[in-house]
Amino acid sequence: MRVLIVEDEPRLAENIARSLRESAGFAVDVATDGQEGLFLAESNVYDAVLLDLMLPKLDGMQLLTRIRQAGHRTPVLVVTARDDKESVVALLNAGADDYLTKPFDLGELLARTKALIRRGKGQPSPVLTIGDLELNAVSRTVQRAGKYVALTAMEYRVLEYLAHRPRAVVSKTELLEHLYDYNWEKFSNVIEVYISGLRRKLNDGSARQLIHTVRGQGYILQD
Amino acid sequence: MVRNSIQRRLIATVIVSQTLLAAGLLFTGVFYTHRRLLSTLDAGMQARAMSVAALVRYTEDASGNVYFDNTLMPDSLDPGHPDLFAVWTERSGLLTRSSNWPLGLQIPPQGAYNRWVTAGGKIEYRVLRVSGVPVLDREEGMSFRPQTLTIVYAAPSFSMRRQTWLAAEIIAVASLFLLAVTVPLALWGIRRGLLPLQHLADQAALVSANHWQLRLPEDAQQIAELRPLTESMTTMLARLQHSFAQQREFLGNAAHELKTPVAVLKSTLQSLQHRPRSSDEYRAGLEQCLEDLDRLEQLLQWMLRLARAEQWAQGAIRRDLQVINVAATCEEAVERIRPLAQTHNATIHVSGNETVLLRADPEDLQLVWINLLENAVRYSPEGGSVEVAIMRNNSGPARVIFEDHGVGIPAADLPHIFERFYRGDPSRTRATGGFGLGLAIAKALVEAYGGTITAASAPGQGTRMTVELPLGSQ
């Protein structure tokens, strides 16, 4: 999963980014002003955007309106210092999906971000099931036929992304975009390595293949 | 405990003035009646004295002697009548007296009006003297010089006294009656007249920190005497509301501004807590926390400074001021800002044509200069210069001008730069380490000294800040 943080207080952005990387295994990009934020958000590769309201160059409200007008469906979590009812209502009406007031709890921020990502991909439950595969996005564990499967961090992230979009073809580029920060291109060859590793670990003791290759298009996770 | 009441005072005034009026009326009435009766009595006495004079006749012998002709005495002068009279002639003295003239009564023919009271004090007489009365009886071809008479006529005046008393009684009764009618009327009028005041007070009682609107009652608005009060109440409320709103806004702003540094601190600590860390990570985290705390502390200090400056500007605090040299405080401020200027490779020039002295706290002025210099230096291009000019225009205020040749301030931001926490471009200010309070503090301090601060800027060319401080009493 890849998350964009638009926050002009570098310390805060850094803390949130570290926490998202460490605790959720997300790829995180940080924009320190509204214009940069808008530019990045419009690339449409993010699974969620964390947006501060008081931003230089382009304020958060305008940024939100712009990306919603452009038709981007990325879930947006607004992080604001204002907690009066009017501005919260205005925010939600402008297309925000959720909001958190500063100073917030990092754990809550993580949980809300994860929930937004799930919802954004049409998966209300944190436990995703494909056939006999079960992925718990909260505890970040994977079970196949009731047995835990030990995955590396990157393998988990690939599987998590695929599991959030079951029965859909996910290209290698899409995977790269959503798993790495913006300098993902240099990792372009590693996806195949992770996929084969995943197949090996998931198929241990089971003949049924879950990750299928669609030649020339990408991968598909289905029973 | 309310000691004074306008209503009571007005009522007392009405009663006292009415009573005085009644007394005055009584006095004038009695006086006038008395005078009228007296003049009527005198006129009657005069007429009767004349009729007595008409009884004096010349003797037939053409000697010029006179006699009193009793036979023609009118009814009014018969012996039973209480009036007394005596007639003197110029030539031979007392000619006659009325028959009822009391024995031993001496009324000399000279003198003015007089009174005489009978021996028992029973009856008071009014005495009239008429002298130089010619003998009315005259014949053709008189060879002698006509005689003149002096007549003393006295009549009892008790009826006049009685009538005066009667008049006094009538007036007194009428006055009492009037008082009895007008005092309640006045009370009613006063109560009614003061009613708008009561209504106004009722409305004023409804004003509170949450409800500033004073609804002026219709009747209170119609009253000229209440107009200054209602007007000053309205303006006072507007001022209060303004300063209240300002306080509230400051509190809101402050809380809002504090949220971000607190969020930074909290997130740093929470991310440390998320999983077990190595001691190096903990140390780095703690260092970060301390840095964040430093920033928070700085922000608090700035806010306190601003609060104090504003409090002082509003006259809440008084301090001992000393006579200081403006240029000296400027130089000190430049010294303090020097390290920052060096990182920007900026040069600062201070110029002044004369010594300007004024009464101030040197700390305050330094703070103003530092804030302005800091802004000027921060927004100057690398290697730019900042000019400070200290001037004094004859009797005018001291003027200190700070000029930089930096990026300038966009016209849209210019009217707001002195507002608390205003940041035209947050990224720029944050990058330069400001909180958006420096100019607000400078303004509050300058205004505390009765001065003004203005900014002029051309984007791309630079900014000029002008501080004017009244020299006042040194």
Interface residues (C-beta under 8 A of the other chain):
Chain A: D8 E9 R11 L12 N15 I16 R18 S19 E22 S23 T32 D33 M54 L55 P56 K57 A81 R82 T101 K102 P103 F104 D105 L106 G107
Chain B: H256 K259 T260 V262 A263 V264 L265 K266 S267 T268 Q270 S271 H274 R275 Q288 D292 D425 P426 S427 R428 R430
